[in-house]
Amino acid sequence: MGAENVFEEEVRRRIHFAPEPAWVKIQDFKRPATLDQSMAPYGFYTWLVDDQSRLDLHPHRYNRTIEEVVNLSAMSYLANVTLPFNPYYDDLTIHHIRILRGDEVIEVDVKSRYIVMRRERSFERLVLDGRWTMAITLPDVRVGDIIDTAMTLAGDPACFQGEFSVPVMLQNVIYWDKRHARLLVPPQRQIYMRPFPLGWTEPKVSKLDDGYSEILFEAEHIRECDYESDSPGWVMPVRGAYASSIDNWPRVGDVMRTGFEGDNNYPEGLLAVIQQIEADHDKVADRIVAAVRWVQESIRYFAFSFGEGGFVPRTLKEIYADRIGDCKDVSKMIAAMLTKMGVESWPALVDTKRGFDLINTQPRLGSFNHCISMCVHEGRMYWFEGTSDVAQGGDLAHMAQNDLGYALILKPGGDLVRMMDKQPALDYEVREVIHLPEKKGEETLIEIDYIYRGARADGVRRELRHQSLTSYVEDRCALFSYIYGMNMCAIPQMIDDRGLNEITITTLVTTDNPWHRGGGDKVFFSPESGFDYVLEEPEGRRRFPFDIGDVREGRITTLIKTGLTLVWPEKAKVWDFGGLRLSFTPHQTAEGYEAVRDYTVVRPWLSADEKMALDRAYSEIGTYDRMSICVPAQPALSWLPGFITRAAIWGGLPLAGVAIWLIARLL
């Protein structure tokens, strides 16, 4: 079957209809008299989830689900069955789809009702994976009906070389009444298993008469997992295990190197590009950066992942001729160009979600979801993202590198390596200078420099490809209007230092009346909050770590130039939450009042205890987040009325005496 020309009739030839094969252990089912509707929050109740795999060189994976329609909200989900599969290497066999209505069993005639359709669910992300979907609309489904579906998928990509990996989920985000999972391993194959961090139910292992080993998991009344959406991607909130035919990462690399090595057929145009880069740059470090940027600027991202294209890159000739490619293609191109220049360079596999925990999981195929490239220069490793939609800034020392935890370098004998010990760097800085006038009616001038470095600078360049600089800062001007009312926000100015990978955007704001009233006091709020990039709303109890983003630093420096007497926090303050540090440092200067608010993300996550400690300090930290500076009202002069009275009396008595003397003389 060709990789580009799969038509409906060919897809239908990969769909079969047959009873369950003899190796499947069919589970009996009889609906109990009662159903706990509290276990059906989405409108359906799952009675059985049954997965059975026969792990031959051509593996077969059987699945049966039994679900009940509890209310109308689940009708469209259960009455419309969709079964995605890849016809390039999958054979799909439908065993049955039944509707159980009381004691009645209604067999759905799937063969006459199904359709197949090409559904590229990732097309908006510029990915064509060639998957098709078998769709069946079930007739006359009613509330209370039970849908019983059984099918088998057979096949794996040839590039897997007969190796397999199977996740065994023993828990889910929904309640399961019964879970049955069974692995059949032929005598000539090894299987290696490692449980998820939350553990597993110990399987029963037995030897069958045909020599196969049976690994069996059975459980009932499995509660839904305690899921927290803001946990790091590597957190597995369920019980279960990975099963794999591979017990070491170098073997995974051996399998996945297919297509990455042995391609030395450089097209003439690519050789000319390499020669030009070498002619333009004397230093090896500059050549490395130029090659990476050429790929980022010249190879447009698009993934043709038909068949084995999801695992095997295309040839250098194809990539260069089409000037399009996915992560595998561009990583292969960068590594090939640098290798031609005499630099040690390789593609590398990473997982953008679970990369930090790969070292603790079972080595297996399917561990990775992305490909990048790396090189070694002067004893140091550098990592490159070829699919960046904007050419990265910076020389080699200042080019942003994303720490994704662990990577598998695709070189002979390559093993899982820790990408880097990334240290926090100041990637975002704001410098505010506020001129607060003493006299009423004079304008307040606010000068703000926004400074972006590294990945943050690349992000600004990416956004400015689709909008003007003025529209980019519109949200800030809107914020100034919210804080200060009527104001004038000047056209921003930008300086882009590509060598240091640093962007500075300068904004000027003027306003006639920046003051808020607090009682009788006048209150001024600083334009920028100090901790909003790391300060999250309190959540209470946690079970899992909290995702706080990449290792980084941020700093907001506020200088207020004024002759007014200000009331402000005079003491420095530091909060340390292990993975996150915050600080507030005030200074009284000759020019006025200065405060520096810093945050440092030490690692990409907080432990559950650290996040709860941050929550407890939320209110206190919030008072420093967007500072309020106070000019107290003039105190009430309670002594003044008495003073005036006394002055009038003591000043008036002599005058009264003179008047009496004059009157007496005249008489």
C-alpha positions in Angstrom: 0.0 0.0 0.0 1.6 3.3 -1.1 2.2 6.0 1.5 0.5 8.8 -0.4 -2.4 7.0 -2.3 -4.7 5.2 0.2 -8.2 5.2 -1.1 -11.5 4.2 0.6 -11.6 0.8 -1.1 -8.1 0.0 0.1 -9.0 1.0 3.6 -12.1 -1.2 3.6 -9.9 -4.1 2.7 -8.2 -3.7 6.1 -11.6 -4.0 7.9 -12.8 -7.5 8.8 -15.8 -9.0 10.6 -15.4 -12.1 12.7 -16.1 -13.6 16.1 -13.5 -13.2 18.9 -10.4 -15.3 18.2 -9.8 -18.5 20.3 -6.9 -16.9 22.3 -9.3 -14.2 23.7 -10.7 -15.1 27.2 -14.3 -13.8 26.8 -15.7 -12.1 30.0 -19.2 -13.0 31.1 -21.5 -10.1 31.7 -24.8 -9.8 33.5 -26.1 -6.4 34.6 -26.5 -6.2 38.4 -29.9 -5.1 39.6 -28.7 -1.7 40.8 -26.4 1.0 39.4 -24.8 3.8 41.5 -25.6 6.9 39.4 -23.1 8.9 41.4 -20.4 7.0 39.5 -21.8 8.3 36.2 -21.1 12.0 36.3 -20.8 12.2 32.5 -24.1 10.5 31.8 -22.8 6.9 31.2 -21.7 4.1 33.4 -18.7 1.8 32.5 -19.4 -1.8 33.4 -16.3 -3.3 31.8 -13.0 -2.3 30.2 -11.3 -5.4 28.8 -7.9 -5.2 27.0 -6.1 -8.4 25.9 -2.9 -8.5 23.8 -1.2 -11.3 22.1 2.4 -10.1 21.7 3.7 -12.1 18.7 6.0 -10.4 16.1 2.7 -9.3 14.6 0.9 -8.2 17.7 -2.9 -8.4 18.2 -4.7 -6.0 20.6 -8.2 -6.9 21.6 -10.6 -4.4 23.3 -14.1 -4.7 24.7 -16.1 -2.0 26.5 -19.5 -2.3 28.0 -21.2 1.1 28.8 -24.7 2.1 29.8 -26.6 5.2 28.8 -27.6 6.7 32.1 -29.1 9.9 30.7 -29.4 11.9 27.5 -26.2 13.8 28.0 -24.2 10.7 27.0 -26.4 9.7 24.1 -24.4 11.2 21.3 -21.1 9.8 22.7 -22.4 6.2 23.0 -24.7 6.0 20.0 -22.0 7.1 17.6 -19.1 4.7 17.6 -15.8 5.9 16.1 -12.8 3.6 15.8 -9.7 5.4 14.5 -7.0 3.2 12.9 -4.0 3.4 10.6 -4.6 1.4 7.4 -0.9 1.5 6.5 -0.1 -1.2 9.1 -3.3 -1.8 11.1 -6.0 -4.5 10.4 -9.2 -3.8 12.2 -11.6 -6.6 13.1 -15.0 -6.0 14.5 -16.3 -8.8 16.6 -19.6 -7.3 17.6 -21.5 -4.2 18.6 -24.6 -5.1 20.7 -27.3 -3.1 22.3 -28.5 -4.8 25.5 -32.0 -3.7 26.5 -33.2 -5.6 29.5 -33.2 -9.2 28.6 -33.1 -8.4 24.8 -29.8 -8.5 22.9 -29.9 -6.4 19.6 -27.0 -7.3 17.3 -26.1 -4.2 15.2 -25.4 -5.0 11.6 -22.1 -3.2 11.5 -21.1 -4.4 8.0 -24.1 -2.6 6.4 -24.0 0.5 8.6 -20.4 1.6 8.8 -18.6 4.3 6.9 -14.9 5.1 6.7 -13.6 8.6 6.5 -10.3 10.4 6.4 -10.2 12.5 9.6 -7.0 14.4 10.1 -7.5 15.5 13.6 -4.2 17.3 13.7 -4.4 19.1 10.4 -4.7 22.4 12.1 -1.4 21.7 13.7 0.0 21.0 10.2 0.2 17.2 10.7 -1.1 14.6 8.3 -0.9 11.2 9.9 -2.9 9.2 7.4 -5.3 7.8 10.0 -8.8 6.8 9.0 -11.9 6.4 11.2 -14.5 3.7 11.0 -17.8 5.3 12.1 -21.1 3.5 13.0 -24.3 5.3 14.0 -26.2 2.9 16.2 -30.0 2.8 15.6 -32.7 3.4 18.2 -30.5 3.9 21.3 -32.4 4.7 24.4 -31.7 5.8 28.0 -31.0 2.6 29.9 -29.5 0.7 27.0 -26.1 -0.9 27.3 -23.6 -0.7 24.4 -21.3 -3.7 24.1 -18.4 -3.2 21.6 -15.6 -5.7 20.9 -12.8 -5.3 18.3 -9.2 -6.2 17.6 -6.3 -4.2 16.0 -3.5 -6.2 14.5 -0.1 -4.8 13.4 2.7 -2.5 14.1 5.0 -0.4 11.9 7.8 -2.5 10.3 10.3 0.0 11.6 9.6 -1.3 15.1 11.5 -4.4 14.2 9.1 -6.6 16.1 9.6 -4.8 19.4 6.5 -3.7 21.3 5.3 -1.6 24.1 1.9 -1.7 25.9 0.6 0.6 28.6 -1.6 -1.2 31.0 -4.0 1.3 32.6 -5.5 0.1 35.8 -7.4 3.3 36.6 -8.9 6.2 34.7 -10.5 9.6 35.0 -13.9 7.8 35.1 -15.2 5.0 37.3 -14.9 1.4 36.1 -17.1 -1.3 37.5 -14.7 -4.0 36.3 -11.3 -4.0 34.7 -9.7 -6.9 32.9 -6.3 -6.7 31.3 -4.4 -9.7 29.9 -1.0 -10.0 28.1 0.0 -13.2 26.3 3.7 -13.5 25.7 5.1 -16.2 23.4 7.9 -18.4 24.8 10.6 -16.9 22.6 9.9 -13.3 23.8 10.9 -11.4 26.9 8.6 -8.9 28.6 9.7 -6.2 31.1 7.3 -4.3 33.3 7.6 -1.4 35.6 4.6 0.1 37.5 3.5 3.7 37.4 4.6 5.9 40.4 1.2 5.3 42.1 1.7 1.6 41.8 -0.3 -1.3 40.3 -2.3 -4.3 41.3 0.2 -7.2 41.3 -0.7 -9.4 38.2 -1.2 -13.1 38.2 1.4 -14.8 36.0 0.8 -18.3 34.7 2.1 -20.6 32.0 -0.5 -21.8 29.4 -0.5 -25.2 27.6 0.7 -23.6 24.4 3.8 -22.3 26.1 2.6 -18.7 26.2 2.9 -16.8 29.5 -0.3 -15.1 30.7 0.0 -11.9 32.7 -3.4 -11.1 34.1 -4.8 -8.0 35.9 -8.3 -8.1 37.4 -10.0 -5.6 39.6 -13.5 -4.4 40.4 -15.1 -1.0 41.5 -12.1 1.1 40.4 -12.5 4.7 41.6 -11.7 7.5 39.3 -8.2 9.0 39.7 -7.5 12.2 41.7 -6.7 14.3 38.7 -5.1 17.8 38.9 -4.9 19.5 35.5 -2.1 21.9 36.6 0.4 19.1 37.5 3.5 18.7 35.4 3.0 16.5 32.3 5.2 13.8 33.7 2.8 13.2 36.6 0.9 9.9 36.1 -2.2 10.3 38.3 -3.4 6.7 37.7 -2.3 3.2 38.7 -0.9 1.0 36.0 2.3 -0.2 34.4 4.3 -0.1 31.2 5.0 -3.4 29.5 7.9 -3.6 26.9 9.9 -6.1 25.0 13.0 -3.8 25.6 14.9 -3.5 28.8 17.4 -0.7 28.0 17.4 2.7 26.3 20.2 2.0 23.8 18.0 -0.7 22.2 15.2 1.8 21.9 17.7 4.1 20.1 18.8 1.3 17.8 15.2 0.8 16.7 14.4 4.5 16.3 17.5 5.4 14.4 16.0 3.9 11.2 16.1 6.6 8.6 18.3 8.9 10.5 21.6 7.2 9.7 23.3 6.2 6.4 21.8 9.1 4.4 25.0 10.7 2.9 23.4 11.8 -0.3 23.6 15.6 0.2 21.9 17.5 -2.6 24.0 20.0 -4.5 22.0 22.9 -3.3 22.5 21.9 0.3 26.2 21.5 -0.1 26.3 25.0 -1.6 24.5 26.4 1.5 27.0 24.7 3.8 29.9 26.1 1.8 28.5 29.6 2.0 28.0 29.3 5.7 31.6 28.3 6.1 32.8 31.1 3.9 30.7 33.7 5.8 31.8 32.6 9.3 35.3 31.9 10.5 34.3 30.7 14.0 32.8 27.2 14.4 30.3 28.6 17.0 29.0 31.1 14.4 28.7 28.4 11.8 26.6 26.3 14.1 24.2 29.1 14.8 24.0 30.0 11.0 23.2 26.4 10.1 20.4 26.2 12.8 19.0 29.5 11.6 19.1 28.5 8.0 16.9 25.4 8.8 14.5 27.4 11.0 14.1 30.1 8.2 14.1 27.8 5.2 12.3 24.6 6.1 8.6 25.2 6.6 7.0 23.0 9.2 4.6 20.3 7.9 4.4 16.7 8.9 3.6 14.0 6.4 3.3 11.2 8.8 1.7 8.6 6.6 2.5 5.0 7.4 5.9 4.9 9.0 6.4 8.6 8.4 5.4 9.2 12.0 8.6 7.5 13.0 11.0 7.7 10.1 12.3 10.9 8.6 12.5 11.6 4.9 15.7 11.8 2.9 17.9 14.9 2.8 17.0 15.3 -0.9 13.3 15.3 -0.3 13.5 17.7 2.7 15.7 20.1 0.7 13.7 19.9 -2.5 10.3 20.4 -0.8 11.6 22.9 1.9 9.1 21.3 4.3 9.5 18.9 7.1 8.4 17.8 10.6 10.5 17.6 13.7 12.3 14.5 12.6 13.1 16.0 9.2 14.5 19.4 10.4 16.5 17.7 13.2 18.0 15.3 10.7 18.8 18.3 8.4 20.6 20.3 11.2 22.6 17.2 12.3 23.6 16.5 8.7 24.7 20.1 8.0 26.8 20.3 11.2 28.3 16.9 10.6 29.4 18.0 7.2 31.1 21.0 8.8 33.0 18.7 11.1 30.9 19.2 14.2 29.6 16.2 16.2 25.9 16.4 15.9 22.9 14.0 16.2 19.2 14.0 16.3 17.7 13.3 19.8 14.3 12.1 20.9 12.5 13.9 23.8 9.1 13.9 25.5 7.7 17.4 25.9 5.4 16.3 28.7 7.1 13.4 30.6 10.7 14.1 29.8 11.8 14.7 33.4 10.5 11.3 34.5 11.7 9.2 31.6 14.6 7.9 33.7 12.2 6.3 36.1 10.0 4.6 33.5 10.3 1.3 31.6 12.5 1.7 28.4 10.0 1.3 25.6 8.9 2.5 22.1 6.4 5.3 22.3 8.3 7.1 25.1 8.9 10.2 23.0 6.7 12.7 21.2 9.2 15.1 19.7 12.6 15.2 18.0 15.3 17.9 18.3 19.0 18.0 17.5 22.2 18.5 19.5 25.8 19.1 19.0 29.0 19.1 21.0 31.2 22.2 20.8 34.3 22.7 23.0 33.2 20.0 25.4 29.7 21.4 25.9 26.3 20.0 24.6 23.9 22.4 22.8 20.3 21.6 22.0 18.3 23.0 19.0 14.6 23.2 18.2 14.5 23.0 14.4 10.7 23.5 14.2 10.8 27.0 15.7 8.6 29.2 13.5 10.9 32.1 13.9 14.7 32.0 13.6 16.2 32.1 17.1 18.2 35.1 18.2 21.5 35.0 20.0 25.0 33.8 19.4 25.7 30.2 20.5 26.2 31.3 24.1 22.9 33.2 24.2 20.7 31.0 22.0 17.8 29.8 24.1 17.8 26.1 25.0 14.7 24.4 26.3 15.3 21.9 29.1 13.0 18.9 28.5 14.5 16.7 31.1 16.0 13.6 29.5 16.8 12.9 25.8 17.8 9.8 23.8 20.6 10.7 21.5 20.3 8.8 18.2 23.8 7.7 17.8 25.2 4.1 18.0 25.2 3.1 21.7 23.3 6.3 22.6 21.7 6.3 26.0 19.2 8.4 27.9 21.0 11.6 29.0 20.1 14.5 31.2 19.9 17.4 28.8 21.3 20.1 31.1 21.5 21.4 34.6 19.7 24.6 33.8 20.3 27.5 36.1 17.8 30.4 36.4 18.6 33.3 34.1 17.0 36.8 34.1 14.8 36.4 31.0 12.2 39.1 31.9 12.9 42.5 33.4 10.9 45.7 33.8 12.4 49.0 34.8 9.9 51.7 35.8 10.7 55.3 36.5 7.7 57.3 37.8 7.9 61.1 38.0 5.3 62.1 40.6 4.7 65.9 40.8 4.3 67.7 44.0 1.9 70.4 42.6 -1.6 69.7 41.8 -2.4 69.7 38.1 1.0 68.8 36.9 1.4 65.6 34.7 2.7 62.4 36.0 5.3 60.8 33.7 5.9 57.1 33.7 8.8 55.6 31.7 8.9 51.8 31.4 11.4 49.5 29.8 10.4 45.9 29.1 13.4 43.7 28.6 13.1 40.2 27.2 16.0 37.7 26.9 16.5 34.2 25.6 13.3 32.3 24.9 11.2 35.3 26.0 12.9 37.4 23.3 12.2 34.7 20.7 8.6 34.7 21.8 8.3 38.5 21.3 9.8 38.1 17.8 7.3 35.3 17.1 4.3 37.5 18.1 5.6 40.5 16.2 5.5 38.5 13.0 1.7 38.7 13.2 1.1 42.2 14.7 2.6 45.6 15.0 4.6 46.7 18.0 1.9 49.1 19.0 -0.8 46.4 19.0 1.6 44.2 21.0 1.6 46.6 23.9 -2.1 47.6 23.6 -3.0 45.4 26.6 -0.6 47.3 28.7 -2.0 50.7 27.6 -5.4 49.3 28.5 -4.1 48.4 31.9 -2.8 51.9 32.4 -6.2 53.3 31.6 -7.7 50.9 34.1 -5.3 52.0 36.8 -4.9 55.8 36.1 -7.9 56.7 34.1 -7.3 59.1 31.2 -3.7 58.9 30.0 -1.5 59.3 26.9 0.5 56.2 25.9 3.2 57.1 23.5 4.2 55.0 20.5 6.5 52.3 21.9 10.1 52.0 20.7 12.1 48.7 20.4 15.7 47.7 20.3 16.5 44.1 19.2 20.0 43.0 20.1 20.2 39.7 18.1 23.7 38.8 19.4 22.7 38.9 23.0 19.2 37.7 22.2 17.7 40.7 24.0 14.8 42.9 23.2 14.0 46.2 24.9 10.6 47.8 24.4 10.2 51.4 25.8 6.8 52.9 26.6 6.0 56.4 27.9 2.8 57.1 29.8 1.5 60.5 31.0 -1.6 61.1 33.1 -3.0 64.1 34.9 -4.5 62.3 37.9 -2.8 59.0 38.9 -4.2 59.0 42.4 -6.8 56.7 44.1 -8.3 57.6 47.4 -8.0 55.4 50.5 -9.8 57.2 53.3 -8.3 60.6 53.1 -5.0 59.3 51.7 -3.8 59.5 48.1 -2.7 56.1 46.8 -0.6 55.4 43.7 -0.3 51.9 42.3 2.8 50.9 40.4 2.2 50.1 36.7 3.5 46.5 36.7 2.8 43.7 39.1 5.9 41.9 40.4 4.9 38.3 40.8 1.9 37.7 38.6 3.9 35.3 36.3 4.4 32.9 39.2 1.6 33.7 41.7 -1.4 31.4 41.3 -4.8 31.5 42.9 -4.9 29.3 46.1 -6.2 25.8 45.6 -6.1 24.2 49.0 -5.2 20.5 49.4 -3.0 19.0 46.7 -1.8 15.5 46.0 0.6 16.0 43.0 3.3 18.6 42.2 2.4 21.9 40.6 3.7 23.0 37.2 5.3 26.4 37.5 7.0 26.6 34.1 10.6 26.8 32.9 13.5 27.6 35.2 13.9 31.4 35.0 14.2 34.7 36.8 12.1 37.9 36.6 12.7 41.4 38.1 10.6 44.5 38.4 12.5 47.7 39.5 10.3 50.7 40.4 11.9 54.1 41.0 9.6 56.9 42.1 11.1 60.4 41.7 9.1 62.9 43.9 9.5 65.4 46.6 6.3 64.1 48.3 6.6 62.3 51.6 5.6 58.7 50.8 4.5 55.9 53.0 5.9 52.6 51.7 7.1 49.2 52.9 10.5 49.9 54.4 11.6 46.4 55.3 13.0 43.8 52.8 11.0 40.6 52.5 11.9 37.1 51.2 9.7 34.1 50.6 11.3 30.7 49.9 9.1 27.9 48.7 11.9 25.5 47.6 11.2 25.5 43.9 10.3 29.2 43.9 11.9 32.2 45.6 10.3 35.7 45.9 11.8 38.8 47.3 11.0 42.5 47.9 13.9 44.9 48.4 13.2 48.6 49.1 15.7 51.5 49.0 15.4 55.2 49.9 17.6 57.1 47.4 18.5 60.7 46.8 16.0 60.7 43.9 13.1 59.1 45.8 11.8 55.7 46.5 13.1 52.5 44.8 11.8 48.9 45.1 12.9 45.7 43.5 10.6 42.7 43.2 12.4 39.5 42.1 11.1 36.0 41.5 13.3 32.9 40.8 11.9 29.7 39.5 14.5 27.2 40.7 12.9 24.1 39.0 9.9 23.7 36.8 7.6 22.4 39.6 6.6 22.9 43.2 6.0 19.9 45.4 2.4 19.6 46.8 3.6 20.9 50.2 5.5 23.9 48.5 2.4 24.9 46.6 0.2 24.8 49.6 2.8 26.9 51.5 2.6 29.4 48.6 -1.2 29.4 48.8 -1.0 30.2 52.5 1.2 33.2 51.8 -0.9 34.4 48.9 -2.6 37.3 50.6 0.7 38.6 52.1 2.6 38.3 48.8 -0.3 40.0 47.0 0.2 43.2 49.0 3.7 43.4 47.4 2.6 42.2 43.9 1.3 45.6 42.6 2.7 48.0 45.1 0.6 50.8 46.6 2.4 54.0 47.5 0.6 56.3 49.9 0.7 60.0 50.4 -1.0 60.6 53.7 -3.6 63.3 54.0 -2.8 66.3 56.2 -3.5 65.4 59.8 -6.4 67.2 61.5 -5.0 70.2 63.5 -7.0 69.6 66.7 -5.0 72.2 68.5 -5.7 75.0 66.1 -9.2 76.1 67.3 -8.0 76.5 70.9 -5.0 78.4 69.8 -7.1 80.8 67.9 -9.4 81.3 70.9 -6.5 82.0 73.2 -4.9 84.3 70.7 -8.1 86.3 70.4 -8.5 86.6 74.2 -4.9 87.5 75.0 -4.6 89.7 72.0 -8.0 91.3 72.7 -7.5 92.2 76.4 -4.9 94.9 75.9 -7.0 96.5 73.2 -10.0 96.5 75.5 -7.9 98.2 78.3 -6.8 101.0 75.9 -10.4 101.5 74.8 -11.6 101.9 78.5 -8.7 104.4 79.3 -9.7 106.6 76.3 -13.3 106.6 77.3 -12.5 107.5 80.8 -10.3 110.5 79.7 -13.0 111.8 77.4 -15.6 111.8 80.2 
